[in-house]
Structure formats: C-alpha cells, structure tokens
Amino acid sequence: MSTNTAGSPAGAVPKVRAKARPEDRIFFGLSFGSAALIMVILAAVAIFLIIQAAPAIVADWQQGDLSGGTTAGHHTFWGYVAPLVWGTIFVSAIGLIIGAPIAIGIALFISHYAPRRLAGVLGYLVDLLAAVPSIVFGLWGIFVIRPFLLPLEHWLNTYLGWIPLFSGPPSSTGSTILAGAVVLAVMILPIITSISREIFLQTPRLHEEAALALGATKWETVRLAVFPYARSGVVSSILLGLGRALGETMAIALIVSPAKLISWVTTSDTLNSPTIAANLALNFPESNTLQRQALIGTGLILFVISFGVNFIARAVINRTGRPTRRNRKVIATVNGPAVDLSIPGNPTSDAAVESIVAAETLSPAKRAEREGAE
C-alpha cells in the first residue's frame, strides 16, 4: 500500500479540526466561569471560617473570656464542639430514618400508582411544601407535634425505658429530640420526594414493559426495573435531605431544649444534645468577641461535616452506578423456565431487557400456553 509523505495511507481523508464558533466560545467561557466561581466561593468561605475560628481554637478556655458566659464549663474547643457535633448528627439521622422511607413511598405513589390528575396535585403540594419557612415548621412543631407526641413518649419511656433511646426522666413539655426529628423528617420530604419522583419517571419504558410481559406484578416491576435504574438518584436525594437536616436552625432551636452533653436519649427534655446551627442562633447575640469566634469555629466544623457528606454521596453514587460481577447475570424466572443472560454491563440495559423479551417470546411453554388460551 502506498503512503504519502506524512506516513498516512494513500487516499486517506486528513482530519480537519472544526473551528469553534464565537457563540460556542462564549458558552464555554460562561459555563467554565460559573464552575470556577463555585470553587472560589467555597474556598473563600473556608478561609474566612478558619481565620475567624483560629483564635478561639488555640485559646486557653480555662481563663479569660471563654471561661464564662455561653462557653462556661468547657476546657477546650474540642470539648465544647463534641456535644454539638453529636447532637447535629444524631437528630439528623433520626429525621432521615423517619422521613426517607415516607418520601420514597410518596414519590413512588405519584410516579407509578396515582391517577394522572391526583399525581399532578400531589406533586404540586409536595413542591409547595419546600417553600414553607423553617420558622413556620418550628411553630407547627411547638403547638402541634410536641403535644401530639407527648403520650407516645411517655409510653416509650414507661415500657421501653430499658433501651437507651427511651430512657431518662420522662418529658413534661415535649421538647425532645424525637419531636425535633419528626419536624426534620417533614422538612426533608420535599427534597427527597421531588428528586426521587423525577428519577422514577425517567425509567425507560422498555424495562417496565418487558417485566410486565414476563408476567410480573406491579410491585415486581417496580422492584426489578425501577429501583435498580433509580438507585443512584435515590441515594443522591437522601443525602441531599441529610444535608438539609444538618443545617436546620430555627425549627430545632424552637422545639428542642438543649443540654451541654452527649446523650442517646430521645424522649426526655433535659437530656438533649444541642445542634451546631441551633446553638449558633441561640448564643450568638449574647456572646463576646472570642465566644463568637468559638461559635464560628463550630460553623467551620459543620462546613467540614457537610463537605464530608457530599463527598460520601459522590462515592456512593459512583459505586451504585457501576455494574458488578454479581449483577451481570439476569435470570428471568417469572412464569417460565430460567433464562441465563450473561450480558456485560448494567443488567437494566436495553440489551438485557430485549434478551429477556426474546427468551420469553421463543419459549415453547409460553407459546403453547398462549395458543391454548386463544
């Protein structure tokens, strides 16, 4: 074969790089600048928090401005922030445990079970719930949730008091971690529900129709076709809801009566660990300069926790979105013989579903059953 002076085969068409148009360059510059601006803002916030918190972190807490007032009773910054970190994570985790399953159930009902008109109304109401200010949720928690949960808290304390979560002196006001967690669960419903609903609706129709063609029930279709496809999106929504709960301020400040300790109790109003955001709101006005720097230091810790949550979320999403050796075999056993489909990649891919449909169509047993029915 003859070649030209450049070493390429004769007759080969040289590659010509397309010249970028001005509007493409402008769009690229705007998008790149927006992404860079986010990084600059995050770095600026982190630097500000570090500079402001450094004096309180390295200060002597046993004398001076930090020995009294809002920081009294603590010997170091880390001893001061430890109960706050625990309370923030503890109440957020309980709220997530309560709210996440309910939110996913609502999203699934809207996307796959509710009639179209009802689904539209419910979706609108869920989105509208996100616009309610946190102070309104706090007032709702004070006047509705606290008295509503008080009998349940007494029952839990009486009959399940041997469990650390329900031990301690019974509550008389209802200002407990459990009440705060219930309000947090309601507050994170819109985020988790909205994102999960959109992910459920994006499930390829072919996957669901293939499962139904195999004789799967509605729930089996959701479990085998919808959930695997939406797993990473649902995980993202849950962790976004966790981030919302970690930073909640006014609702927790109004509902929960804080104490300066690390506690597992959820049904007592005297053994509640404080949260970082609520502690900032309650103590910032009456603190001196160094005490405010200590509060900013707790804000730095909350910033690190939020960053860690987002980092873990990205790692979990990447892990759940990657196919593994275990899920590379799809076995169809619904109303027919098992069909082993060793297809590389995600088992919910179009090739896997088409193979299942083909196996179902060519099955002699199914063909005889259908001919007999006709």
C-alpha positions as CSV (number, residue, x, y, z in Angstrom):
1,M,0.0,0.0,0.0
2,S,1.4,3.4,-1.0
3,T,1.7,6.1,1.6
4,N,2.1,9.8,1.4
5,T,5.0,11.8,2.9
6,A,3.2,12.1,6.2
7,G,3.0,8.3,6.6
8,S,-0.7,8.0,6.2
9,P,-2.3,5.6,3.7
10,A,-2.9,6.9,0.2
11,G,-6.4,8.3,-0.3
12,A,-7.0,8.8,3.4
13,V,-9.0,11.9,4.3
14,P,-7.0,14.2,6.5
15,K,-8.6,15.1,9.8
16,V,-9.6,18.8,9.9
17,R,-10.4,20.3,13.3
18,A,-13.6,22.3,13.1
19,K,-13.2,25.9,14.0
20,A,-15.1,26.9,17.1
21,R,-17.8,29.4,16.6
22,P,-17.9,32.6,18.7
23,E,-21.1,31.5,20.5
24,D,-19.6,28.2,21.4
25,R,-16.6,30.0,22.9
26,I,-18.9,32.4,24.8
27,F,-21.0,29.5,26.2
28,F,-17.9,27.6,27.2
29,G,-16.5,30.6,29.0
30,L,-19.7,31.2,30.9
31,S,-20.0,27.6,32.0
32,F,-16.4,27.3,32.9
33,G,-16.5,30.6,34.8
34,S,-19.6,29.5,36.7
35,A,-17.9,26.3,37.8
36,A,-14.7,28.1,38.8
37,L,-16.8,30.7,40.7
38,I,-18.3,27.9,42.8
39,M,-14.8,26.7,43.8
40,V,-13.7,30.3,44.6
41,I,-16.8,30.9,46.8
42,L,-16.2,27.6,48.7
43,A,-12.6,28.4,49.2
44,A,-13.4,31.9,50.4
45,V,-15.9,30.6,52.9
46,A,-13.5,28.0,54.2
47,I,-10.7,30.6,54.5
48,F,-13.0,33.1,56.3
49,L,-14.1,30.4,58.8
50,I,-10.6,29.3,59.5
51,I,-9.3,32.8,60.1
52,Q,-12.2,33.7,62.4
53,A,-12.2,30.5,64.3
54,A,-8.4,30.1,64.8
55,P,-8.1,32.5,67.9
56,A,-10.8,30.5,69.8
57,I,-9.5,27.1,68.8
58,V,-6.0,27.8,70.2
59,A,-7.1,30.0,73.2
60,D,-7.0,28.9,76.8
61,W,-10.5,28.1,77.7
62,Q,-9.9,27.9,81.5
63,Q,-9.4,31.6,81.9
64,G,-10.3,34.9,80.1
65,D,-13.4,35.5,78.0
66,L,-14.0,31.8,77.3
67,S,-14.3,30.8,81.0
68,G,-17.7,32.2,81.5
69,G,-20.9,33.1,79.6
70,T,-22.0,30.9,76.7
71,T,-18.8,28.9,76.8
72,A,-18.6,28.3,80.5
73,G,-17.8,24.7,81.7
74,H,-15.6,23.7,78.8
75,H,-11.8,23.3,79.0
76,T,-11.0,23.2,75.2
77,F,-12.7,24.0,72.0
78,W,-13.0,20.3,71.1
79,G,-14.8,19.6,74.4
80,Y,-17.2,22.4,73.5
81,V,-17.9,21.3,70.0
82,A,-18.2,17.5,70.6
83,P,-21.7,17.6,72.1
84,L,-22.8,19.9,69.2
85,V,-21.4,17.6,66.5
86,W,-23.1,14.6,68.2
87,G,-26.5,16.3,68.5
88,T,-26.4,17.5,64.9
89,I,-25.7,14.1,63.5
90,F,-28.0,12.3,65.9
91,V,-31.1,14.3,65.3
92,S,-30.5,14.5,61.6
93,A,-30.0,10.7,61.4
94,I,-33.3,10.1,63.2
95,G,-35.1,12.5,61.0
96,L,-33.7,10.8,57.9
97,I,-34.7,7.4,59.2
98,I,-38.2,8.6,59.7
99,G,-38.5,10.8,56.6
100,A,-36.6,9.0,53.8
101,P,-38.9,5.9,53.5
102,I,-42.0,8.0,53.6
103,A,-40.6,10.4,50.9
104,I,-39.6,7.5,48.6
105,G,-43.1,5.9,49.1
106,I,-44.7,9.2,48.2
107,A,-42.5,9.6,45.1
108,L,-43.3,6.0,44.0
109,F,-47.1,6.5,44.5
110,I,-47.0,9.8,42.5
111,S,-45.0,8.3,39.7
112,H,-46.5,4.8,39.3
113,Y,-49.7,4.3,41.2
114,A,-51.7,7.5,41.5
115,P,-54.1,8.6,38.7
116,R,-52.7,11.4,36.5
117,R,-54.8,14.2,37.9
118,L,-54.1,13.1,41.5
119,A,-50.4,12.7,40.8
120,G,-50.3,16.3,39.5
121,V,-52.0,17.7,42.6
122,L,-49.8,15.7,45.0
123,G,-46.6,16.7,43.1
124,Y,-47.6,20.4,43.3
125,L,-48.4,20.1,47.0
126,V,-45.0,18.4,47.7
127,D,-43.2,21.1,45.8
128,L,-45.1,23.8,47.7
129,L,-44.1,22.2,51.0
130,A,-40.5,23.2,50.2
131,A,-41.5,26.9,50.2
132,V,-42.6,26.9,53.8
133,P,-40.1,28.8,56.0
134,S,-38.4,26.9,58.8
135,I,-39.8,29.2,61.4
136,V,-43.3,28.1,60.4
137,F,-42.2,24.4,60.8
138,G,-40.8,25.3,64.2
139,L,-44.1,26.9,65.4
140,W,-46.0,23.9,64.0
141,G,-43.7,21.7,66.0
142,I,-44.3,23.6,69.2
143,F,-48.1,23.8,69.0
144,V,-48.9,20.5,67.2
145,I,-46.1,18.0,67.2
146,R,-45.0,18.4,70.9
147,P,-48.4,17.7,72.4
148,F,-49.2,15.1,69.8
149,L,-46.0,13.0,70.6
150,L,-46.2,13.5,74.4
151,P,-48.3,10.4,75.1
152,L,-46.2,8.3,72.8
153,E,-43.0,9.5,74.5
154,H,-44.5,8.6,77.9
155,W,-45.4,5.2,76.7
156,L,-42.0,4.6,75.2
157,N,-40.3,5.8,78.4
158,T,-42.6,3.5,80.6
159,Y,-42.4,0.3,78.6
160,L,-39.2,0.6,76.7
161,G,-37.2,2.6,79.1
162,W,-34.5,-0.1,79.3
163,I,-33.5,1.0,75.8
164,P,-31.1,3.9,75.9
165,L,-33.0,5.8,73.3
166,F,-36.1,6.0,75.5
167,S,-34.5,6.1,79.0
168,G,-34.1,9.1,81.3
169,P,-36.7,11.2,83.1
170,P,-39.9,11.5,81.1
171,S,-40.7,14.7,79.3
172,S,-43.2,17.1,80.6
173,T,-43.2,19.6,77.8
174,G,-42.5,17.5,74.7
175,S,-39.3,19.5,73.9
176,T,-37.4,16.3,72.9
177,I,-35.1,15.1,70.2
178,L,-37.9,12.9,68.9
179,A,-40.1,15.9,68.3
180,G,-37.3,17.7,66.6
181,A,-36.5,14.7,64.4
182,V,-40.2,14.4,63.3
183,V,-40.2,18.0,62.2
184,L,-37.0,17.5,60.4
185,A,-38.5,14.4,58.7
186,V,-41.3,16.6,57.3
187,M,-38.9,19.3,56.3
188,I,-36.8,17.0,54.2
189,L,-39.8,15.3,52.5
190,P,-39.9,17.8,49.5
191,I,-36.3,17.3,48.6
192,I,-36.2,13.6,48.6
193,T,-39.7,13.2,47.1
194,S,-39.1,15.6,44.2
195,I,-35.8,14.1,43.2
196,S,-36.9,10.5,43.6
197,R,-40.1,11.2,41.7
198,E,-38.2,12.6,38.7
199,I,-35.8,9.7,38.7
200,F,-38.6,7.1,38.9
201,L,-40.3,8.8,35.9
202,Q,-37.1,8.6,33.8
203,T,-37.1,4.8,34.0
204,P,-37.0,3.5,30.4
205,R,-40.5,2.3,29.4
206,L,-39.0,-0.7,27.7
207,H,-37.7,-2.0,31.0
208,E,-41.2,-1.9,32.7
209,E,-43.0,-3.3,29.6
210,A,-40.5,-6.2,29.5
211,A,-41.1,-7.1,33.1
212,L,-44.9,-6.9,32.6
213,A,-44.6,-9.0,29.5
214,L,-43.0,-11.7,31.7
215,G,-46.0,-11.7,34.0
216,A,-44.5,-9.6,36.7
217,T,-46.8,-7.8,39.1
218,K,-46.8,-4.1,39.6
219,W,-44.6,-4.4,42.6
220,E,-42.2,-6.8,40.9
221,T,-41.9,-4.4,38.0
222,V,-41.0,-1.6,40.4
223,R,-38.6,-3.7,42.3
224,L,-36.8,-5.3,39.3
225,A,-37.0,-2.5,36.8
226,V,-37.5,0.9,38.5
227,F,-35.4,0.6,41.7
228,P,-32.2,-0.7,40.0
229,Y,-32.3,2.1,37.5
230,A,-33.1,4.8,40.1
231,R,-30.8,3.6,42.9
232,S,-28.1,6.3,42.5
233,G,-30.6,9.1,42.1
234,V,-32.5,8.0,45.2
235,V,-29.2,7.8,47.2
236,S,-28.4,11.4,46.0
237,S,-31.8,12.6,47.1
238,I,-31.4,11.0,50.6
239,L,-28.0,12.6,51.1
240,L,-29.3,16.0,49.9
241,G,-32.0,15.6,52.5
242,L,-29.4,14.8,55.1
243,G,-27.5,18.0,54.2
244,R,-30.8,19.9,54.6
245,A,-31.3,18.4,58.1
246,L,-27.7,19.1,59.2
247,G,-28.0,22.8,58.7
248,E,-31.5,23.3,60.1
249,T,-31.6,26.1,62.6
250,M,-34.9,27.7,63.7
251,A,-37.1,24.6,63.9
252,I,-34.6,22.8,66.2
253,A,-33.9,26.0,68.2
254,L,-37.7,26.4,68.9
255,I,-38.5,22.8,69.7
256,V,-35.6,21.1,71.4
257,S,-34.4,22.1,74.9
258,P,-30.6,21.7,74.6
259,A,-28.2,20.5,77.3
260,K,-24.4,20.6,77.2
261,L,-23.9,16.8,77.0
262,I,-23.7,13.8,74.7
263,S,-26.8,11.8,75.1
264,W,-28.6,8.9,73.3
265,V,-32.0,9.8,74.9
266,T,-34.8,10.9,72.5
267,T,-37.8,11.2,74.9
268,S,-36.6,13.5,77.6
269,D,-36.5,17.3,77.6
270,T,-33.5,17.5,80.0
271,L,-31.0,15.2,78.2
272,N,-31.0,16.6,74.7
273,S,-27.7,17.1,72.9
274,P,-27.6,20.5,71.2
275,T,-27.0,21.1,67.5
276,I,-24.5,23.4,65.9
277,A,-26.9,25.5,63.9
278,A,-29.3,26.0,66.8
279,N,-26.5,26.7,69.2
280,L,-25.3,29.4,66.9
281,A,-28.7,31.1,66.7
282,L,-29.3,30.9,70.4
283,N,-25.9,32.1,71.7
284,F,-24.5,34.4,69.1
285,P,-26.3,37.7,70.3
286,E,-25.1,37.4,73.9
287,S,-21.6,36.3,73.2
288,N,-18.4,38.4,73.4
289,T,-15.9,38.6,70.6
290,L,-13.9,35.5,71.5
291,Q,-17.0,33.5,72.2
292,R,-18.4,34.5,68.8
293,Q,-15.2,33.2,67.3
294,A,-15.8,29.9,69.1
295,L,-19.2,29.8,67.5
296,I,-17.8,30.4,64.1
297,G,-15.4,27.6,64.8
298,T,-18.4,25.3,65.3
299,G,-19.7,26.6,62.0
300,L,-16.4,25.5,60.5
301,I,-16.9,22.0,61.9
302,L,-20.4,22.0,60.3
303,F,-18.9,23.1,57.0
304,V,-16.5,20.1,57.2
305,I,-19.3,17.7,58.0
306,S,-21.4,18.9,55.1
307,F,-18.4,18.6,52.8
308,G,-17.8,15.1,54.1
309,V,-21.5,14.2,53.5
310,N,-21.3,15.4,49.9
311,F,-18.0,13.5,49.4
312,I,-19.5,10.3,50.7
313,A,-22.6,10.9,48.5
314,R,-20.5,11.1,45.4
315,A,-18.6,8.0,46.3
316,V,-21.8,6.1,47.0
317,I,-23.3,7.2,43.7
318,N,-20.3,6.2,41.7
319,R,-20.3,2.8,43.5
320,T,-24.1,2.1,42.9
321,G,-23.9,3.3,39.3
322,R,-21.1,0.9,38.4
323,P,-22.0,-2.7,37.4
324,T,-20.5,-5.5,39.4
325,R,-19.8,-9.1,38.6
326,R,-22.7,-10.2,40.8
327,N,-25.3,-8.3,38.8
328,R,-24.0,-9.1,35.3
329,K,-26.3,-12.1,35.0
330,V,-30.0,-11.6,34.6
331,I,-32.2,-14.6,35.2
332,A,-35.8,-14.5,34.2
333,T,-37.8,-16.9,36.2
334,V,-41.2,-15.3,36.1
335,N,-43.9,-17.6,34.8
336,G,-41.4,-19.6,32.8
337,P,-38.1,-21.5,32.7
338,A,-35.0,-19.7,34.0
339,V,-33.1,-17.9,31.2
340,D,-29.4,-17.1,32.0
341,L,-28.4,-14.0,30.2
342,S,-24.7,-13.3,30.7
343,I,-24.7,-9.7,29.4
344,P,-21.8,-7.4,30.3
345,G,-22.7,-4.1,31.8
346,N,-25.8,-3.0,33.7
347,P,-28.5,-5.6,33.9
348,T,-31.1,-3.0,33.3
349,S,-29.7,-2.1,29.9
350,D,-31.8,-2.2,26.8
351,A,-29.9,-5.3,25.5
352,A,-30.7,-7.2,28.7
353,V,-34.4,-6.4,28.5
354,E,-34.6,-7.2,24.8
355,S,-32.9,-10.6,25.5
356,I,-35.5,-11.3,28.2
357,V,-38.3,-10.5,25.9
358,A,-36.8,-12.6,23.1
359,A,-36.4,-15.6,25.5
360,E,-40.0,-15.1,26.7
361,T,-41.3,-14.9,23.1
362,L,-39.4,-18.1,21.9
363,S,-40.3,-20.1,25.0
364,P,-42.2,-23.3,23.8
365,A,-44.1,-23.5,27.1
366,K,-45.3,-19.9,26.8
367,R,-46.2,-20.3,23.1
368,A,-48.3,-23.4,23.9
369,E,-50.0,-21.6,26.8
370,R,-50.9,-18.7,24.6
371,E,-52.2,-20.9,21.8
372,G,-54.3,-22.9,24.3
373,A,-55.7,-19.6,25.7
374,E,-56.6,-18.5,22.2
